[in-house]
């Protein structure tokens, strides 16, 4: 019996997502490893330090205003051909971009949401490739 890790499927995707950016990882050709495949950042037309812009045009009566969908739409577009998908984010509840993104996929892109096989919280400020792979292997 071999302890060798099986290769990740060629369409496997891992996304690290928070309010500042989304980082994409995929199977490295010819290896059993992941490699970073780029990143996206929210549009920053007003120079708000690359944080998601919140809608202010409506009265939300003390509730947290919803975030602009533009960032989530661009992340979803990058995942249209990916399967399976693992999402990794930080924070909990309404402060979590991971939670917002899952809700966005469920509402706007059910076909992508159906390919999400795992979603986990992690400290993205200190995560390394080995930790990303360790989480991804639980779902590959």
Secondary structure, 3 states (H helix, E strand, C coil): CCCCCCCCCCCCEEEEECCCCEEEEEECCCCCCEEEEEEECCCCCCCCCCCCCECCCCCCCCCCCCECCHHHHHHHHHCCCCCCEEEEECCCHHHCHHHHHHHHHHHHCHHHHCCEEEEEECCCCCCCHHHHHHHHHCCC
